[in-house]
Amino acid sequence: MSKRPINAEVSPRYKNEPVERMIRRFLKKVKKNRIIEEYRERQYYKKPSEKRKRESLKREKVLEKLRIERENAH
């Protein structure tokens, strides 16, 4: 998570670009920058120990998935 503010801004690419397309580009940009996820994470306080535990579990899941893929490849 970054501490700096992120401003997601979209302007028309050409003169008569449809609003729906601009909205779609805006939503993609917001999703790419993880703005909504970060907002939801910050809604409630999590103890540092909880954060570490969650990250550790996430890391273990990824490693397990990679291990299974490696076994299936051979």
PDB file of N, CA, C and O in Angstrom:
ATOM      1  N   MET A   1       0.836  -1.186   0.000  1.00  0.00           N
ATOM      2  CA  MET A   1       0.000   0.000   0.000  1.00  0.00           C
ATOM      3  C   MET A   1       0.875   1.241   0.000  1.00  0.00           C
ATOM      4  O   MET A   1       1.838   1.355   0.758  1.00  0.00           O
ATOM      5  N   SER A   2       0.514   2.149  -0.860  1.00  0.00           N
ATOM      6  CA  SER A   2       1.290   3.377  -0.929  1.00  0.00           C
ATOM      7  C   SER A   2       0.637   4.447  -0.067  1.00  0.00           C
ATOM      8  O   SER A   2      -0.581   4.468   0.110  1.00  0.00           O
ATOM      9  N   LYS A   3       1.458   5.322   0.458  1.00  0.00           N
ATOM     10  CA  LYS A   3       0.956   6.405   1.299  1.00  0.00           C
ATOM     11  C   LYS A   3       0.570   7.627   0.464  1.00  0.00           C
ATOM     12  O   LYS A   3      -0.151   8.507   0.935  1.00  0.00           O
ATOM     13  N   ARG A   4       1.056   7.673  -0.776  1.00  0.00           N
ATOM     14  CA  ARG A   4       0.781   8.846  -1.602  1.00  0.00           C
ATOM     15  C   ARG A   4      -0.623   8.753  -2.208  1.00  0.00           C
ATOM     16  O   ARG A   4      -1.105   7.658  -2.501  1.00  0.00           O
ATOM     17  N   PRO A   5      -1.272   9.896  -2.393  1.00  0.00           N
ATOM     18  CA  PRO A   5      -2.609   9.865  -2.987  1.00  0.00           C
ATOM     19  C   PRO A   5      -2.526   9.507  -4.476  1.00  0.00           C
ATOM     20  O   PRO A   5      -1.574   9.861  -5.171  1.00  0.00           O
ATOM     21  N   ILE A   6      -3.545   8.801  -4.931  1.00  0.00           N
ATOM     22  CA  ILE A   6      -3.614   8.412  -6.341  1.00  0.00           C
ATOM     23  C   ILE A   6      -4.846   9.080  -6.935  1.00  0.00           C
ATOM     24  O   ILE A   6      -5.964   8.890  -6.458  1.00  0.00           O
ATOM     25  N   ASN A   7      -4.625   9.851  -7.967  1.00  0.00           N
ATOM     26  CA  ASN A   7      -5.735  10.508  -8.648  1.00  0.00           C
ATOM     27  C   ASN A   7      -5.981   9.807  -9.974  1.00  0.00           C
ATOM     28  O   ASN A   7      -5.142   9.859 -10.873  1.00  0.00           O
ATOM     29  N   ALA A   8      -7.120   9.156 -10.097  1.00  0.00           N
ATOM     30  CA  ALA A   8      -7.482   8.498 -11.339  1.00  0.00           C
ATOM     31  C   ALA A   8      -8.295   9.490 -12.156  1.00  0.00           C
ATOM     32  O   ALA A   8      -9.391   9.891 -11.766  1.00  0.00           O
ATOM     33  N   GLU A   9      -7.749   9.871 -13.274  1.00  0.00           N
ATOM     34  CA  GLU A   9      -8.394  10.877 -14.110  1.00  0.00           C
ATOM     35  C   GLU A   9      -8.415  10.382 -15.543  1.00  0.00           C
ATOM     36  O   GLU A   9      -7.444   9.793 -16.019  1.00  0.00           O
ATOM     37  N   VAL A  10      -9.528  10.621 -16.234  1.00  0.00           N
ATOM     38  CA  VAL A  10      -9.653  10.212 -17.626  1.00  0.00           C
ATOM     39  C   VAL A  10     -10.206  11.386 -18.421  1.00  0.00           C
ATOM     40  O   VAL A  10     -11.180  12.020 -18.016  1.00  0.00           O
ATOM     41  N   SER A  11      -9.576  11.667 -19.552  1.00  0.00           N
ATOM     42  CA  SER A  11     -10.080  12.716 -20.430  1.00  0.00           C
ATOM     43  C   SER A  11     -10.361  12.096 -21.793  1.00  0.00           C
ATOM     44  O   SER A  11      -9.790  11.058 -22.127  1.00  0.00           O
ATOM     45  N   PRO A  12     -11.227  12.712 -22.577  1.00  0.00           N
ATOM     46  CA  PRO A  12     -11.576  12.130 -23.889  1.00  0.00           C
ATOM     47  C   PRO A  12     -10.352  12.028 -24.795  1.00  0.00           C
ATOM     48  O   PRO A  12      -9.538  12.950 -24.860  1.00  0.00           O
ATOM     49  N   ARG A  13     -10.230  10.905 -25.487  1.00  0.00           N
ATOM     50  CA  ARG A  13      -9.097  10.706 -26.395  1.00  0.00           C
ATOM     51  C   ARG A  13      -9.312  11.433 -27.714  1.00  0.00           C
ATOM     52  O   ARG A  13      -8.363  11.900 -28.344  1.00  0.00           O
ATOM     53  N   TYR A  14     -10.564  11.521 -28.117  1.00  0.00           N
ATOM     54  CA  TYR A  14     -10.886  12.257 -29.329  1.00  0.00           C
ATOM     55  C   TYR A  14     -12.182  13.019 -29.107  1.00  0.00           C
ATOM     56  O   TYR A  14     -12.829  12.856 -28.073  1.00  0.00           O
ATOM     57  N   LYS A  15     -12.563  13.840 -30.061  1.00  0.00           N
ATOM     58  CA  LYS A  15     -13.642  14.818 -29.868  1.00  0.00           C
ATOM     59  C   LYS A  15     -14.953  14.217 -29.369  1.00  0.00           C
ATOM     60  O   LYS A  15     -15.496  14.683 -28.368  1.00  0.00           O
ATOM     61  N   ASN A  16     -15.466  13.205 -30.037  1.00  0.00           N
ATOM     62  CA  ASN A  16     -16.788  12.669 -29.683  1.00  0.00           C
ATOM     63  C   ASN A  16     -16.698  11.271 -29.073  1.00  0.00           C
ATOM     64  O   ASN A  16     -17.504  10.400 -29.400  1.00  0.00           O
ATOM     65  N   GLU A  17     -15.740  11.056 -28.205  1.00  0.00           N
ATOM     66  CA  GLU A  17     -15.613   9.743 -27.573  1.00  0.00           C
ATOM     67  C   GLU A  17     -16.815   9.499 -26.660  1.00  0.00           C
ATOM     68  O   GLU A  17     -17.156  10.363 -25.852  1.00  0.00           O
ATOM     69  N   PRO A  18     -17.462   8.334 -26.776  1.00  0.00           N
ATOM     70  CA  PRO A  18     -18.636   8.046 -25.943  1.00  0.00           C
ATOM     71  C   PRO A  18     -18.282   8.037 -24.452  1.00  0.00           C
ATOM     72  O   PRO A  18     -17.194   7.618 -24.056  1.00  0.00           O
ATOM     73  N   VAL A  19     -19.208   8.500 -23.659  1.00  0.00           N
ATOM     74  CA  VAL A  19     -19.012   8.561 -22.205  1.00  0.00           C
ATOM     75  C   VAL A  19     -18.823   7.154 -21.633  1.00  0.00           C
ATOM     76  O   VAL A  19     -18.031   6.960 -20.710  1.00  0.00           O
ATOM     77  N   GLU A  20     -19.547   6.177 -22.178  1.00  0.00           N
ATOM     78  CA  GLU A  20     -19.447   4.810 -21.682  1.00  0.00           C
ATOM     79  C   GLU A  20     -18.016   4.284 -21.807  1.00  0.00           C
ATOM     80  O   GLU A  20     -17.525   3.590 -20.917  1.00  0.00           O
ATOM     81  N   ARG A  21     -17.358   4.615 -22.907  1.00  0.00           N
ATOM     82  CA  ARG A  21     -15.980   4.162 -23.113  1.00  0.00           C
ATOM     83  C   ARG A  21     -15.040   4.835 -22.112  1.00  0.00           C
ATOM     84  O   ARG A  21     -14.116   4.205 -21.599  1.00  0.00           O
ATOM     85  N   MET A  22     -15.281   6.102 -21.843  1.00  0.00           N
ATOM     86  CA  MET A  22     -14.454   6.820 -20.863  1.00  0.00           C
ATOM     87  C   MET A  22     -14.650   6.229 -19.469  1.00  0.00           C
ATOM     88  O   MET A  22     -13.696   6.088 -18.704  1.00  0.00           O
ATOM     89  N   ILE A  23     -15.892   5.887 -19.148  1.00  0.00           N
ATOM     90  CA  ILE A  23     -16.181   5.269 -17.841  1.00  0.00           C
ATOM     91  C   ILE A  23     -15.457   3.932 -17.738  1.00  0.00           C
ATOM     92  O   ILE A  23     -14.895   3.606 -16.693  1.00  0.00           O
ATOM     93  N   ARG A  24     -15.472   3.155 -18.827  1.00  0.00           N
ATOM     94  CA  ARG A  24     -14.804   1.863 -18.832  1.00  0.00           C
ATOM     95  C   ARG A  24     -13.293   2.039 -18.613  1.00  0.00           C
ATOM     96  O   ARG A  24     -12.685   1.287 -17.851  1.00  0.00           O
ATOM     97  N   ARG A  25     -12.694   3.028 -19.279  1.00  0.00           N
ATOM     98  CA  ARG A  25     -11.271   3.295 -19.089  1.00  0.00           C
ATOM     99  C   ARG A  25     -10.979   3.719 -17.654  1.00  0.00           C
ATOM    100  O   ARG A  25      -9.976   3.311 -17.069  1.00  0.00           O
ATOM    101  N   PHE A  26     -11.864   4.543 -17.090  1.00  0.00           N
ATOM    102  CA  PHE A  26     -11.702   4.996 -15.707  1.00  0.00           C
ATOM    103  C   PHE A  26     -11.734   3.804 -14.752  1.00  0.00           C
ATOM    104  O   PHE A  26     -10.887   3.693 -13.866  1.00  0.00           O
ATOM    105  N   LEU A  27     -12.707   2.916 -14.930  1.00  0.00           N
ATOM    106  CA  LEU A  27     -12.825   1.751 -14.053  1.00  0.00           C
ATOM    107  C   LEU A  27     -11.598   0.857 -14.162  1.00  0.00           C
ATOM    108  O   LEU A  27     -11.138   0.317 -13.156  1.00  0.00           O
ATOM    109  N   LYS A  28     -11.058   0.692 -15.378  1.00  0.00           N
ATOM    110  CA  LYS A  28      -9.844  -0.104 -15.549  1.00  0.00           C
ATOM    111  C   LYS A  28      -8.678   0.524 -14.803  1.00  0.00           C
ATOM    112  O   LYS A  28      -7.889  -0.174 -14.166  1.00  0.00           O
ATOM    113  N   LYS A  29      -8.575   1.842 -14.885  1.00  0.00           N
ATOM    114  CA  LYS A  29      -7.482   2.543 -14.222  1.00  0.00           C
ATOM    115  C   LYS A  29      -7.606   2.408 -12.709  1.00  0.00           C
ATOM    116  O   LYS A  29      -6.608   2.191 -12.022  1.00  0.00           O
ATOM    117  N   VAL A  30      -8.824   2.536 -12.187  1.00  0.00           N
ATOM    118  CA  VAL A  30      -9.053   2.402 -10.753  1.00  0.00           C
ATOM    119  C   VAL A  30      -8.707   0.993 -10.296  1.00  0.00           C
ATOM    120  O   VAL A  30      -8.081   0.815  -9.251  1.00  0.00           O
ATOM    121  N   LYS A  31      -9.111  -0.010 -11.072  1.00  0.00           N
ATOM    122  CA  LYS A  31      -8.824  -1.400 -10.718  1.00  0.00           C
ATOM    123  C   LYS A  31      -7.325  -1.668 -10.760  1.00  0.00           C
ATOM    124  O   LYS A  31      -6.793  -2.356  -9.888  1.00  0.00           O
ATOM    125  N   LYS A  32      -6.638  -1.128 -11.768  1.00  0.00           N
ATOM    126  CA  LYS A  32      -5.201  -1.338 -11.904  1.00  0.00           C
ATOM    127  C   LYS A  32      -4.446  -0.736 -10.727  1.00  0.00           C
ATOM    128  O   LYS A  32      -3.475  -1.326 -10.252  1.00  0.00           O
ATOM    129  N   ASN A  33      -4.874   0.422 -10.252  1.00  0.00           N
ATOM    130  CA  ASN A  33      -4.201   1.084  -9.131  1.00  0.00           C
ATOM    131  C   ASN A  33      -4.660   0.564  -7.775  1.00  0.00           C
ATOM    132  O   ASN A  33      -4.178   1.029  -6.742  1.00  0.00           O
ATOM    133  N   ARG A  34      -5.579  -0.390  -7.763  1.00  0.00           N
ATOM    134  CA  ARG A  34      -6.092  -1.009  -6.529  1.00  0.00           C
ATOM    135  C   ARG A  34      -6.674   0.013  -5.560  1.00  0.00           C
ATOM    136  O   ARG A  34      -6.505  -0.123  -4.349  1.00  0.00           O
ATOM    137  N   ILE A  35      -7.348   1.021  -6.066  1.00  0.00           N
ATOM    138  CA  ILE A  35      -7.896   2.090  -5.229  1.00  0.00           C
ATOM    139  C   ILE A  35      -9.018   1.560  -4.346  1.00  0.00           C
ATOM    140  O   ILE A  35      -9.040   1.836  -3.147  1.00  0.00           O
ATOM    141  N   ILE A  36      -9.940   0.812  -4.915  1.00  0.00           N
ATOM    142  CA  ILE A  36     -11.096   0.317  -4.154  1.00  0.00           C
ATOM    143  C   ILE A  36     -10.640  -0.709  -3.108  1.00  0.00           C
ATOM    144  O   ILE A  36     -11.108  -0.689  -1.970  1.00  0.00           O
ATOM    145  N   GLU A  37      -9.723  -1.607  -3.501  1.00  0.00           N
ATOM    146  CA  GLU A  37      -9.230  -2.610  -2.553  1.00  0.00           C
ATOM    147  C   GLU A  37      -8.547  -1.943  -1.365  1.00  0.00           C
ATOM    148  O   GLU A  37      -8.734  -2.339  -0.214  1.00  0.00           O
ATOM    149  N   GLU A  38      -7.747  -0.916  -1.675  1.00  0.00           N
ATOM    150  CA  GLU A  38      -7.045  -0.220  -0.600  1.00  0.00           C
ATOM    151  C   GLU A  38      -8.036   0.486   0.326  1.00  0.00           C
ATOM    152  O   GLU A  38      -7.849   0.503   1.543  1.00  0.00           O
ATOM    153  N   TYR A  39      -9.075   1.059  -0.245  1.00  0.00           N
ATOM    154  CA  TYR A  39     -10.105   1.721   0.568  1.00  0.00           C
ATOM    155  C   TYR A  39     -10.752   0.715   1.520  1.00  0.00           C
ATOM    156  O   TYR A  39     -10.931   0.995   2.705  1.00  0.00           O
ATOM    157  N   ARG A  40     -11.099  -0.457   0.991  1.00  0.00           N
ATOM    158  CA  ARG A  40     -11.743  -1.479   1.817  1.00  0.00           C
ATOM    159  C   ARG A  40     -10.807  -1.988   2.907  1.00  0.00           C
ATOM    160  O   ARG A  40     -11.241  -2.267   4.025  1.00  0.00           O
ATOM    161  N   GLU A  41      -9.518  -2.110   2.577  1.00  0.00           N
ATOM    162  CA  GLU A  41      -8.558  -2.563   3.585  1.00  0.00           C
ATOM    163  C   GLU A  41      -8.420  -1.546   4.708  1.00  0.00           C
ATOM    164  O   GLU A  41      -8.236  -1.923   5.865  1.00  0.00           O
ATOM    165  N   ARG A  42      -8.506  -0.283   4.387  1.00  0.00           N
ATOM    166  CA  ARG A  42      -8.293   0.771   5.376  1.00  0.00           C
ATOM    167  C   ARG A  42      -9.558   1.121   6.161  1.00  0.00           C
ATOM    168  O   ARG A  42      -9.499   1.940   7.078  1.00  0.00           O
ATOM    169  N   GLN A  43     -10.685   0.524   5.826  1.00  0.00           N
ATOM    170  CA  GLN A  43     -11.930   0.824   6.532  1.00  0.00           C
ATOM    171  C   GLN A  43     -11.833   0.452   8.005  1.00  0.00           C
ATOM    172  O   GLN A  43     -12.354   1.157   8.869  1.00  0.00           O
ATOM    173  N   TYR A  44     -11.160  -0.662   8.284  1.00  0.00           N
ATOM    174  CA  TYR A  44     -11.068  -1.136   9.649  1.00  0.00           C
ATOM    175  C   TYR A  44      -9.608  -1.283  10.035  1.00  0.00           C
ATOM    176  O   TYR A  44      -8.767  -1.611   9.198  1.00  0.00           O
ATOM    177  N   TYR A  45      -9.312  -1.044  11.285  1.00  0.00           N
ATOM    178  CA  TYR A  45      -7.945  -1.178  11.765  1.00  0.00           C
ATOM    179  C   TYR A  45      -7.586  -2.649  11.894  1.00  0.00           C
ATOM    180  O   TYR A  45      -8.359  -3.454  12.416  1.00  0.00           O
ATOM    181  N   LYS A  46      -6.399  -2.981  11.408  1.00  0.00           N
ATOM    182  CA  LYS A  46      -5.878  -4.338  11.578  1.00  0.00           C
ATOM    183  C   LYS A  46      -4.574  -4.236  12.338  1.00  0.00           C
ATOM    184  O   LYS A  46      -3.709  -3.425  12.008  1.00  0.00           O
ATOM    185  N   LYS A  47      -4.444  -5.058  13.349  1.00  0.00           N
ATOM    186  CA  LYS A  47      -3.206  -5.061  14.116  1.00  0.00           C
ATOM    187  C   LYS A  47      -2.056  -5.489  13.206  1.00  0.00           C
ATOM    188  O   LYS A  47      -2.261  -6.273  12.279  1.00  0.00           O
ATOM    189  N   PRO A  48      -0.860  -4.987  13.461  1.00  0.00           N
ATOM    190  CA  PRO A  48       0.289  -5.384  12.644  1.00  0.00           C
ATOM    191  C   PRO A  48       0.495  -6.900  12.612  1.00  0.00           C
ATOM    192  O   PRO A  48       0.893  -7.453  11.587  1.00  0.00           O
ATOM    193  N   SER A  49       0.223  -7.570  13.736  1.00  0.00           N
ATOM    194  CA  SER A  49       0.385  -9.026  13.758  1.00  0.00           C
ATOM    195  C   SER A  49      -0.609  -9.695  12.806  1.00  0.00           C
ATOM    196  O   SER A  49      -0.283 -10.687  12.155  1.00  0.00           O
ATOM    197  N   GLU A  50      -1.822  -9.146  12.731  1.00  0.00           N
ATOM    198  CA  GLU A  50      -2.821  -9.680  11.791  1.00  0.00           C
ATOM    199  C   GLU A  50      -2.353  -9.509  10.360  1.00  0.00           C
ATOM    200  O   GLU A  50      -2.481 -10.419   9.540  1.00  0.00           O
ATOM    201  N   LYS A  51      -1.807  -8.329  10.061  1.00  0.00           N
ATOM    202  CA  LYS A  51      -1.322  -8.061   8.706  1.00  0.00           C
ATOM    203  C   LYS A  51      -0.222  -9.036   8.331  1.00  0.00           C
ATOM    204  O   LYS A  51      -0.228  -9.594   7.234  1.00  0.00           O
ATOM    205  N   ARG A  52       0.735  -9.246   9.252  1.00  0.00           N
ATOM    206  CA  ARG A  52       1.839 -10.166   8.980  1.00  0.00           C
ATOM    207  C   ARG A  52       1.320 -11.580   8.754  1.00  0.00           C
ATOM    208  O   ARG A  52       1.768 -12.280   7.845  1.00  0.00           O
ATOM    209  N   LYS A  53       0.375 -11.991   9.585  1.00  0.00           N
ATOM    210  CA  LYS A  53      -0.175 -13.339   9.459  1.00  0.00           C
ATOM    211  C   LYS A  53      -0.883 -13.507   8.112  1.00  0.00           C
ATOM    212  O   LYS A  53      -0.719 -14.526   7.440  1.00  0.00           O
ATOM    213  N   ARG A  54      -1.663 -12.510   7.727  1.00  0.00           N
ATOM    214  CA  ARG A  54      -2.389 -12.561   6.451  1.00  0.00           C
ATOM    215  C   ARG A  54      -1.418 -12.630   5.277  1.00  0.00           C
ATOM    216  O   ARG A  54      -1.617 -13.411   4.347  1.00  0.00           O
ATOM    217  N   GLU A  55      -0.355 -11.801   5.321  1.00  0.00           N
ATOM    218  CA  GLU A  55       0.648 -11.818   4.255  1.00  0.00           C
ATOM    219  C   GLU A  55       1.358 -13.165   4.191  1.00  0.00           C
ATOM    220  O   GLU A  55       1.625 -13.686   3.108  1.00  0.00           O
ATOM    221  N   SER A  56       1.657 -13.717   5.349  1.00  0.00           N
ATOM    222  CA  SER A  56       2.344 -15.003   5.398  1.00  0.00           C
ATOM    223  C   SER A  56       1.464 -16.102   4.795  1.00  0.00           C
ATOM    224  O   SER A  56       1.953 -16.941   4.038  1.00  0.00           O
ATOM    225  N   LEU A  57       0.186 -16.099   5.122  1.00  0.00           N
ATOM    226  CA  LEU A  57      -0.737 -17.092   4.553  1.00  0.00           C
ATOM    227  C   LEU A  57      -0.844 -16.937   3.045  1.00  0.00           C
ATOM    228  O   LEU A  57      -0.874 -17.922   2.308  1.00  0.00           O
ATOM    229  N   LYS A  58      -0.902 -15.679   2.591  1.00  0.00           N
ATOM    230  CA  LYS A  58      -0.981 -15.417   1.155  1.00  0.00           C
ATOM    231  C   LYS A  58       0.262 -15.944   0.449  1.00  0.00           C
ATOM    232  O   LYS A  58       0.166 -16.558  -0.613  1.00  0.00           O
ATOM    233  N   ARG A  59       1.434 -15.702   1.044  1.00  0.00           N
ATOM    234  CA  ARG A  59       2.703 -16.157   0.483  1.00  0.00           C
ATOM    235  C   ARG A  59       2.732 -17.683   0.407  1.00  0.00           C
ATOM    236  O   ARG A  59       3.153 -18.252  -0.600  1.00  0.00           O
ATOM    237  N   GLU A  60       2.277 -18.344   1.484  1.00  0.00           N
ATOM    238  CA  GLU A  60       2.251 -19.808   1.503  1.00  0.00           C
ATOM    239  C   GLU A  60       1.354 -20.360   0.400  1.00  0.00           C
ATOM    240  O   GLU A  60       1.702 -21.351  -0.242  1.00  0.00           O
ATOM    241  N   LYS A  61       0.207 -19.730   0.176  1.00  0.00           N
ATOM    242  CA  LYS A  61      -0.708 -20.171  -0.876  1.00  0.00           C
ATOM    243  C   LYS A  61      -0.045 -20.104  -2.246  1.00  0.00           C
ATOM    244  O   LYS A  61      -0.134 -21.039  -3.042  1.00  0.00           O
ATOM    245  N   VAL A  62       0.618 -18.987  -2.506  1.00  0.00           N
ATOM    246  CA  VAL A  62       1.283 -18.800  -3.797  1.00  0.00           C
ATOM    247  C   VAL A  62       2.376 -19.844  -3.989  1.00  0.00           C
ATOM    248  O   VAL A  62       2.484 -20.447  -5.057  1.00  0.00           O
ATOM    249  N   LEU A  63       3.186 -20.057  -2.956  1.00  0.00           N
ATOM    250  CA  LEU A  63       4.260 -21.044  -3.050  1.00  0.00           C
ATOM    251  C   LEU A  63       3.709 -22.449  -3.268  1.00  0.00           C
ATOM    252  O   LEU A  63       4.267 -23.222  -4.047  1.00  0.00           O
ATOM    253  N   GLU A  64       2.623 -22.779  -2.585  1.00  0.00           N
ATOM    254  CA  GLU A  64       1.999 -24.092  -2.752  1.00  0.00           C
ATOM    255  C   GLU A  64       1.491 -24.269  -4.184  1.00  0.00           C
ATOM    256  O   GLU A  64       1.662 -25.328  -4.787  1.00  0.00           O
ATOM    257  N   LYS A  65       0.873 -23.233  -4.711  1.00  0.00           N
ATOM    258  CA  LYS A  65       0.356 -23.278  -6.086  1.00  0.00           C
ATOM    259  C   LYS A  65       1.501 -23.478  -7.079  1.00  0.00           C
ATOM    260  O   LYS A  65       1.385 -24.277  -8.008  1.00  0.00           O
ATOM    261  N   LEU A  66       2.608 -22.755  -6.886  1.00  0.00           N
ATOM    262  CA  LEU A  66       3.769 -22.908  -7.761  1.00  0.00           C
ATOM    263  C   LEU A  66       4.363 -24.311  -7.655  1.00  0.00           C
ATOM    264  O   LEU A  66       4.770 -24.896  -8.659  1.00  0.00           O
ATOM    265  N   ARG A  67       4.411 -24.848  -6.436  1.00  0.00           N
ATOM    266  CA  ARG A  67       4.943 -26.185  -6.243  1.00  0.00           C
ATOM    267  C   ARG A  67       4.106 -27.221  -6.984  1.00  0.00           C
ATOM    268  O   ARG A  67       4.647 -28.125  -7.620  1.00  0.00           O
ATOM    269  N   ILE A  68       2.789 -27.088  -6.899  1.00  0.00           N
ATOM    270  CA  ILE A  68       1.878 -28.021  -7.589  1.00  0.00           C
ATOM    271  C   ILE A  68       2.038 -27.905  -9.100  1.00  0.00           C
ATOM    272  O   ILE A  68       2.068 -28.915  -9.803  1.00  0.00           O
ATOM    273  N   GLU A  69       2.140 -26.674  -9.599  1.00  0.00           N
ATOM    274  CA  GLU A  69       2.336 -26.479 -11.043  1.00  0.00           C
ATOM    275  C   GLU A  69       3.640 -27.107 -11.503  1.00  0.00           C
ATOM    276  O   GLU A  69       3.694 -27.724 -12.567  1.00  0.00           O
ATOM    277  N   ARG A  70       4.700 -26.953 -10.701  1.00  0.00           N
ATOM    278  CA  ARG A  70       6.003 -27.507 -11.058  1.00  0.00           C
ATOM    279  C   ARG A  70       5.940 -29.034 -11.082  1.00  0.00           C
ATOM    280  O   ARG A  70       6.538 -29.664 -11.955  1.00  0.00           O
ATOM    281  N   GLU A  71       5.217 -29.635 -10.127  1.00  0.00           N
ATOM    282  CA  GLU A  71       5.093 -31.088 -10.102  1.00  0.00           C
ATOM    283  C   GLU A  71       4.306 -31.588 -11.304  1.00  0.00           C
ATOM    284  O   GLU A  71       4.643 -32.626 -11.874  1.00  0.00           O
ATOM    285  N   ASN A  72       3.270 -30.869 -11.694  1.00  0.00           N
ATOM    286  CA  ASN A  72       2.448 -31.288 -12.833  1.00  0.00           C
ATOM    287  C   ASN A  72       3.190 -31.108 -14.161  1.00  0.00           C
ATOM    288  O   ASN A  72       2.903 -31.812 -15.129  1.00  0.00           O
ATOM    289  N   ALA A  73       4.129 -30.183 -14.212  1.00  0.00           N
ATOM    290  CA  ALA A  73       4.866 -29.931 -15.440  1.00  0.00           C
ATOM    291  C   ALA A  73       5.851 -31.055 -15.740  1.00  0.00           C
ATOM    292  O   ALA A  73       6.146 -31.326 -16.904  1.00  0.00           O
ATOM    293  N   HIS A  74       6.364 -31.714 -14.694  1.00  0.00           N
ATOM    294  CA  HIS A  74       7.361 -32.769 -14.890  1.00  0.00           C
ATOM    295  C   HIS A  74       6.733 -34.095 -15.023  1.00  0.00           C
ATOM    296  O   HIS A  74       7.431 -35.094 -15.193  1.00  0.00           O
TER     297      HIS A  74
END
